[in-house]
């Protein structure tokens, strides 16, 4: 059975898709406990990047589009190996959205940044440079930045 991650209008649910509020497994299923929390995290990250094209979201999350679609629209297992990357992405987005509306995320991802040696944040995500992005975006939260 396929359990899509998103159904209906998420605004009516207080911002979270219904499927992200509980683990989509019932009695008798032996899904790892971490999988429910990773599905929640994936749902939150997708919500934070709602205005970002799917191909760019996949790069940010460290996978190809088909793999991301599989995680979102089927009951494909989500392994614990995603946890650290997705937590780092959440931190970067939190830093970014402290100074930029979520609607601007897609443009920011594709804009060359002098502080990243002229590379785009999307290039950095693709290269796995999440620590560099976290340090860079943490500066956005510094009161002297604004």
N, C-alpha and C positions, 0 to 999 in steps of 0.2 A: 504494500500500500504506500502511496506517495503522500507525504505530509508537507505541503508548501509552507515556507517560513512566513510569507506575507499574504494575508487575505483581508479584504475590506479596507476601510479607512482607518489608518493607525491613529489619527488624531482623536477619534472617538474612544480610544483605549488609553488615553493619557499618554500618548506618544510611543507606546510599546506594542508591537504586534502581539496578538493573543498567544501565538505559539511560542513566543519568547518568554512568557511568564511562567511556563511550566515545562518540565521535560516531556517530550512527545512520546514517552514510552510508558506502557502500563504494566500491570502485574504479569510476571512470566517472561518479560523481556529483560535481558541482561546488559543493557547499554551501560558503558562506563559512566560513573557519576560525573566526571568532568565534561562529558559531552553536552549535558544540559546547560551548564554554565558557559560553554563555548558557543552554543547556539544563541544564547542570550547576548553574549559579547558580539558575535557576528551580526545579529540583528541591530544592535546599537550602533555599530560601526557603519552598517548600511544606511541607517537613519541619518547619521551625521554626514554621510556623503551622498545624500539623496539627489543632489544637484550635479553630481560627478558622473560622467559617462561610465558605463559598465566596464569597458576595457581598462579605463584608468583605475577604477576601484579594484579590479583584479590585480593590477600591478602593485598598488598600495598594499594589498593584503598578501601579496607574494605568490600568486598563482595565475593560471590562465583562466580565461572567461568561462570555458566549459566546466572547469572544476568548480568555480564559484557558483555557476548556475546549478550544478549538481547539489552543492551544499544548501543552496537556498530553496530549491524546488523539489527535492526528493529527500528520502530518509538516509541519504548517503552518510556514512560515518564521518565524524570530524575528530581527527586524532589530536592528542595532547601536544603534538609538535607545533601546532599553530599558536598555542597560548602565549608564549613570550613575544612573538612578533605582533600579535593582535593587541596585546597590552601596550606595547611600545607605540603602535599606531594610535591607540586611544589617547595616550599621553600627548602625542604630537598634535592630534586634532583638538584636544582640550586647550593646549597652548595657543594654537592657531585661532580657535574660535573665541578666545579671550579678546582678540583685537579685530577679527574679521568675521562677518556674517557667514553662516554656512553656505549661502548661495555663492560666495566668492571662492570656495574651495577649489573648484575645477580650474578656474583661471589661475589661482595661486600655484597649483600643481604644475602648470605648463609655462610659468613665467621664470625666465632665467634670474637667478638671485646672486648679486655680487658676493654676499657672504658665503655662498656655496661655490665659489670660484666660477661663477657664471653658469653653473649647471641649474637645471630645473629641479624642484623638489621631487617630481615624478622620476627623473633620472636617478636621484639618490635612493628613492624607494626601490626602483628596479635593481640598483646595485647592492641593495641590502644595507645601506648606510643609515640605519635607523638611529643609532646612537648619535651620529652627527646631526641628524634632523632634530632629535630630541633636545640636544644642547642648543642648537640654533633657535628653535622655536621657544625654548624656555626663556630666552631673552625677551620675547614678546611680552612676557608676564612681568618683567621688571618695570617698576613704576617709572623709571627714567626713560623707558622706551617711548611712552606716549607723551 
